[in-house]
């Protein structure tokens, strides 16, 4: 049986060599079904606090990453990533806060239709994925966020998504949204209808 320090070193080695974040079960499979993997992961995470790299958990997956305050040392000039349209940002936010959600549910919340291209862009980015079908007539496709979404936005889980008060404090809510809230209007009241063909 491996000593605790050997197990710690083995877990570190597996994570370091991994090409993508790993679950505790995936790590355990590499180590011959060793026990106590989750405890070891938490110990390693604590050991790396304040160092140049850190062990982070995104959902149920773990990986090493550069410490945020050291990331500037590794930046290189690169092509500017494609920016999301307002439709893309709104669609991603609705899925993140209401998942799993169907296209019709997303459109009902936004008050406008979404083009297929908007969902395609989010899936190509790896931030959303098909998550089954709603058991209603027509069995519409459900969409949910991915571990890559959590990793990109630095979230351990969806519970870390900012609440309404956080968004207000950060000045991220549109003044129109705030004015509507103060007036007691619902999200769907008095909303300008966009041309769906212009959203992709």
Protein Blocks (a to p, Z undefined) as FASTA:
>chain_A
ZZfklmmmmmmmmmmmpcbdcdfklmmmmnoopghklmmmmmmmmmmgoiabdcddehja
ccddddfklmmmmpccddddddddfklmmmmmmmmmmcccdfklmmmmnopacdfklmmm
mmmnopaccebjaddehiaadddddfklmmmnopabfklpccfklmmmnopacfklmmmm
mnopafkgopacddfklmZZ
